[in-house]
Amino acid sequence: MYSIGYDIGSSSIKGSLVNLSTGEIVASAQYPDQEMKIEAPHVGWAEQHPDTWWEAINKVTEKILHNFIDKKSIKYIGISYQMHGLVTVNKNGDPIRPSIIWCDSRAIESGEEIAKLMGKEFCLENYLNSPGNFTLAKLKWVKDNEPENYAKIHKIMLPGDYIAMKLTGDIVTTASGLSEGIFWNFKTGNVASEMLEKVGISEELIPEIVDTFSDQGTVLKEFAEKYGLADDVKVCYRAGDQPNNAFSLNVLKPGEVATTAGTSGVVYGVSGEVSYDPKSRVNTFAHVNHTNEKPHLGILLCVNGCGISNSWIKKVAGKYDYPEMNKLASDIAIGSENIQILPFGNGAERMLENKNPGSSISGLDFNRHTDAHLFRATHEAVAFSFSYGMEIMKDMGVDLQVMRAGLANMFLSPIFRETLSNVNNSVIELYNTDGSVGAARGAGLGGGFYSSASEAFANLKIVGIVEPDASKAKEYINAYEAWKKRLEDIL
């Protein structure tokens, strides 16, 4: 039996076809080949049209099923998606406006208004976060600034909810998804009705809630026929990209930690205790296996300026692929010969209390430094920004001695891996998995093929381990402290 997992990112959409019995990745593909465009009509804005994702889903499906004969044996679909996006649809299910995605900064003031209205302590005690720049704040921004669009809204959705609707025709969401949008009250274990009422948003805009692992709708006849699928294929799992990344790495128990480094970077630790950062620099959401009776909370550090900074420097250099960049960076000494890069050029950073210092390069010597120095400095800077946020997580009691990551994106860089391990004195376990494969496994669990998560991950294998190197650790820490001083001097 087989399942399909989709991972809806802001850079591309990836799909994987997985043999649930063996764990084999039968086929995988992504679309587009280059980074998907993010529209920025104004400074600080970031939008994508939901139908762009749907077009990509179809392209990916064509690719992964092109040479696959036994299509009728595909029974489940799982969906992972970029978190915090706002999709608004009318009664016909058509998008009213482009989606305001995760790295959009326009709603910061709207979030501050909500926090003031509800009281900051009340927000933290009940929602475990300040409204910040999350989905609720984006919805309030639409209400205040685009009343003609707001009046048309039938339902609001997260990006994964929209793709699930296109697949099944059903508009539903999850408690985990609502918590990432700050629509969930952890004390009542239900929708944050009291906040919606005060903000003047109708609770009727919130979709029906289903379990993360469950029958969430049957794939529409036209989609099944188009790709030769059986008429009983079910969507059985959906989760935001970071909870799903943790699930993909079998990070489900308190004390386990996952990390990823795509367009944005994340460290995600699971806790069994209800806790929050008083400054909301890191955030607490419901994990995929959270229940009111048995809390499993994901404490999430997000760094917006992660892989996108590496992508930007690649475009500027113009003549290297990523493996070549990694090799050249490895020839440069630790500390990049005093070049320091701040990689915060992708919107406001929550760990910096929603400040947006932008990206900058300092210490550049035109007579000495080369492309290779810039590559290494970029990889170190991203690792340093992780480390800066991880200090907050350590203060909250998150154990970061061992981190799990997929061997993908920035984790393909030896410099990034080595820097992160040495600065934080952490072991990094690397696995051959990604978000789309995790979503496929999640669908198998939600559909009942697997009886437990341990069964679903029985064949997940470590493909590499990175350990701190005592001979290099001091140099890395000194370089980090110098970088950290420069960051704090400008904040």
Secondary structure, 3 states (H helix, E strand, C coil): CEEEEEEECCCCEEEEEEECCCCCEEEEEEECCCCCCCECCCCCCCEECHHHHHHHHHHHHHHHHCCCCCHHHEEEEEEEECCCCEEEECCCCCECCCEECCCCCCCHHHHHHHHHHHCHHHHHHHHCCCCCCCHHHHHHHHHHHCHHHHCCCCEEECHHHHHHHHHHCCCEEEHHHHHHCCCEECCCCEECHHHHHHHCCCHHHCCEEECCECCCCECCHHHHHHHCCCCCCEEEEEEEHHHHHHHHCCCCCCCCEEEEECCCEEEEEEECCCCCCCCCCCEEEECCCCCCCCCCEEEEEEECCCHHHHHHHHHHHCCCCHHHHHHHHHCCCCCHHHCEEEEECCCCEHHHCCECCEEEEECCCCCCCCHHHHHHHHHHHHHHHHHHHHHHHHHCCCCCCEEEEECCHHHHCHHHHHHHHHHHCCEEEEECCCHHHHHHHHHHHHCCCCCCHHHHCCCCCEEEEECCCCCCHHHHHHHHHHHHHHHHHHC
